[in-house]
Amino acid sequence: MTEKTMNGELPKISKDNKKFTFVIGETKTVIGSDGKEHTLYRIKANRDLVLADGGIVVHKGDLGGFIEKEENLDKNSNAWVFDDAMIYEDAHVTGDAGVGEKAQVYGSAQISGKAWVFGNAQVYEYAVVSNLAGVSDDAKVHGETVVEGFANVHGKADLTEGKWTHGDITEKNSVKEVRRP
């Protein structure tokens, strides 16, 4: 991954997006799972993001992490990307979910509910992390794997197709294999 200064235009933001804007000049370039370069743009909050209990997660004006396009981060929820985390390709984060530190979510991965992905974790391909599940440290969740409930995938765990190949995972029953339609 290389960082570069942006000289071109920012991606388009829909008029109804009151949640975030792209920051001029703060981009990263990554090679995606498709082998192509993807330019990611840092975001900035246009409003406070408030949880159901009234706690403010993000304040208006706070800088977020990096996304490739508006569709990566739900504009109608409290989902957020923090720090230097990255969301790209067709990945989507929604609900009260968060992606932080140096985590990467890409491919067609889905993060939802109150799920968290952080550390150097990677969630990619068709993986889903939802409910109150967490993926952290250097863990990888990929393939057609679903991590849900209170599951916590951490350490150097590597989950694919509903099976873990090494590392740590708690609440194994919360990891399921799914098939694409």
Backbone torsions as a table, in degrees:
resi	resn	phi	psi	omega
1	MET	NA	137.0	177.0
2	THR	-127.0	148.0	175.1
3	GLU	-96.5	147.9	177.6
4	LYS	-145.3	158.8	175.1
5	THR	-86.4	135.9	-177.1
6	MET	-87.9	128.2	177.8
7	ASN	-110.1	-14.7	-176.9
8	GLY	-92.9	-158.9	-179.1
9	GLU	-85.3	155.6	174.1
10	LEU	-81.2	155.7	175.4
11	PRO	-61.8	155.6	-179.5
12	LYS	-72.4	143.4	175.1
13	ILE	-116.5	132.2	179.2
14	SER	-66.9	152.7	-177.4
15	LYS	-62.9	-27.9	-178.0
16	ASP	-86.3	2.4	178.4
17	ASN	-84.1	100.3	178.8
18	LYS	-99.0	3.2	-172.5
19	LYS	-87.7	-47.4	-175.1
20	PHE	-148.9	162.3	172.1
21	THR	-129.9	164.4	174.7
22	PHE	-87.4	147.3	-179.1
23	VAL	-95.5	126.0	-180.0
24	ILE	-65.7	131.7	172.7
25	GLY	86.0	-3.3	179.5
26	GLU	-113.2	96.4	-178.2
27	THR	-132.1	161.8	170.7
28	LYS	-134.5	148.6	175.0
29	THR	-115.1	129.7	178.3
30	VAL	-126.8	155.7	171.2
31	ILE	-93.0	118.8	-176.7
32	GLY	-80.4	178.0	179.0
33	SER	-66.3	-15.8	176.6
34	ASP	-86.7	0.4	179.7
35	GLY	81.7	2.3	-178.3
36	LYS	-103.0	157.8	175.0
37	GLU	-75.2	138.1	175.9
38	HIS	-126.5	128.5	176.4
39	THR	-92.5	127.3	179.4
40	LEU	-110.4	146.9	-174.8
41	TYR	-121.9	134.8	175.5
42	ARG	-67.8	146.4	178.7
43	ILE	-113.2	162.2	177.3
44	LYS	-135.0	137.4	-178.1
45	ALA	-72.2	132.7	175.9
46	ASN	-93.5	-10.2	-179.0
47	ARG	-153.9	165.1	173.0
48	ASP	-68.9	144.1	172.2
49	LEU	-107.2	115.1	-172.7
50	VAL	-114.8	128.0	177.8
51	LEU	-77.3	167.9	-178.6
52	ALA	-57.4	-31.1	-179.6
53	ASP	-82.5	3.5	177.7
54	GLY	92.0	-7.0	179.7
55	GLY	-71.9	134.9	178.1
56	ILE	-87.9	123.4	-179.4
57	VAL	-90.8	-40.8	-177.9
58	VAL	-135.2	135.1	177.6
59	HIS	-96.7	148.6	175.2
60	LYS	-52.2	130.2	179.9
61	GLY	96.0	-14.0	177.9
62	ASP	-64.3	140.2	173.9
63	LEU	-81.0	144.6	175.8
64	GLY	-110.5	-163.4	177.1
65	GLY	-85.5	-146.0	-171.7
66	PHE	-120.7	134.7	173.0
67	ILE	-131.2	158.6	179.9
68	GLU	-84.8	-38.4	-175.6
69	LYS	-151.8	161.2	-177.2
70	GLU	-53.3	-36.8	-176.3
71	GLU	-67.1	-13.9	179.0
72	ASN	-69.3	-26.4	-174.3
73	LEU	-129.7	118.5	-177.6
74	ASP	-57.4	126.5	-176.5
75	LYS	-84.4	-9.3	-177.0
76	ASN	-107.6	5.9	-177.9
77	SER	-123.4	-172.9	177.7
78	ASN	-95.0	6.5	179.6
79	ALA	-56.8	144.2	-178.1
80	TRP	-150.8	153.2	172.5
81	VAL	-113.4	126.0	-173.3
82	PHE	-108.9	166.5	168.2
83	ASP	56.3	-127.8	178.8
84	ASP	-110.2	21.7	178.4
85	ALA	-68.0	157.1	-174.8
86	MET	-133.6	138.3	174.7
87	ILE	-128.5	126.0	-176.7
88	TYR	-154.7	-177.6	-170.8
89	GLU	58.9	-131.4	-177.9
90	ASP	-102.0	17.4	178.1
91	ALA	-65.8	152.8	-176.4
92	HIS	-142.8	133.9	178.5
93	VAL	-121.5	131.0	-175.3
94	THR	-144.9	-178.9	179.3
95	GLY	71.4	-139.2	175.5
96	ASP	-102.4	22.2	-175.6
97	ALA	-72.4	154.1	178.4
98	GLY	-137.4	145.2	175.3
99	VAL	-126.2	123.6	-173.7
100	GLY	-141.8	-179.3	-176.7
101	GLU	58.8	-116.4	-179.6
102	LYS	-117.7	22.9	-179.0
103	ALA	-66.3	154.9	177.3
104	GLN	-129.6	133.6	174.6
105	VAL	-125.2	121.8	-174.8
106	TYR	-154.4	-174.4	-173.0
107	GLY	72.8	-130.3	176.6
108	SER	-114.6	26.1	-178.0
109	ALA	-64.0	151.4	-179.8
110	GLN	-128.4	128.6	175.4
111	ILE	-120.4	127.4	-175.2
112	SER	-149.3	-179.3	-177.9
113	GLY	67.5	-133.6	177.2
114	LYS	-110.6	29.0	-178.2
115	ALA	-70.3	152.7	178.0
116	TRP	-130.4	139.3	173.1
117	VAL	-128.7	122.2	-176.6
118	PHE	-152.9	-176.0	-172.8
119	GLY	74.9	-137.0	175.0
120	ASN	-105.0	21.1	-176.0
121	ALA	-62.8	153.0	175.8
122	GLN	-130.6	131.4	173.5
123	VAL	-124.7	121.6	-173.4
124	TYR	-154.0	-175.9	-171.3
125	GLU	61.1	-124.2	-176.8
126	TYR	-108.4	19.7	-176.5
127	ALA	-65.4	149.7	178.1
128	VAL	-128.1	131.0	173.4
129	VAL	-123.5	121.2	-173.2
130	SER	-143.6	-179.8	-177.7
131	ASN	60.4	-122.8	-178.5
132	LEU	-108.0	19.4	-176.5
133	ALA	-71.2	155.5	177.7
134	GLY	-136.1	144.9	174.9
135	VAL	-128.5	124.7	-173.2
136	SER	-145.0	-177.1	-179.0
137	ASP	60.2	-128.3	179.7
138	ASP	-106.5	21.1	-176.8
139	ALA	-67.6	151.1	175.8
140	LYS	-126.8	133.6	173.8
141	VAL	-126.2	121.6	-175.5
142	HIS	-153.2	-173.3	-174.0
143	GLY	73.9	-142.9	-179.9
144	GLU	-108.3	43.2	-175.9
145	THR	-90.6	140.8	174.1
146	VAL	-115.9	127.4	174.1
147	VAL	-115.9	120.4	-174.5
148	GLU	-144.1	-178.3	-179.3
149	GLY	69.2	-134.3	-179.6
150	PHE	-101.4	19.6	-177.6
151	ALA	-62.2	146.2	178.4
152	ASN	-133.7	110.9	179.0
153	VAL	-103.0	121.7	-173.6
154	HIS	-149.9	-173.8	-177.2
155	GLY	67.9	-132.8	177.9
156	LYS	-109.4	27.6	179.7
157	ALA	-58.0	144.0	178.9
158	ASP	-134.3	100.5	-177.9
159	LEU	-102.2	128.8	175.2
160	THR	-144.2	141.0	179.8
161	GLU	49.6	37.8	175.9
162	GLY	78.3	8.6	180.0
163	LYS	-125.0	141.9	176.3
164	TRP	-97.7	138.1	-175.1
165	THR	-101.0	-23.3	173.6
166	HIS	-169.2	166.7	175.8
167	GLY	92.2	-160.3	-172.4
168	ASP	-111.0	144.9	169.7
169	ILE	-152.5	140.4	174.2
170	THR	-109.5	155.4	-178.7
171	GLU	56.4	61.2	-177.8
172	LYS	-54.4	-30.5	-178.5
173	ASN	-67.2	-10.6	179.8
174	SER	-91.2	3.1	178.2
175	VAL	-105.0	123.4	-175.2
176	LYS	-128.0	149.2	173.0
177	GLU	-91.6	137.3	176.0
178	VAL	-128.2	160.5	177.6
179	ARG	-117.2	137.5	173.6
180	ARG	-67.7	146.9	175.8
181	PRO	-64.5	NA	NA
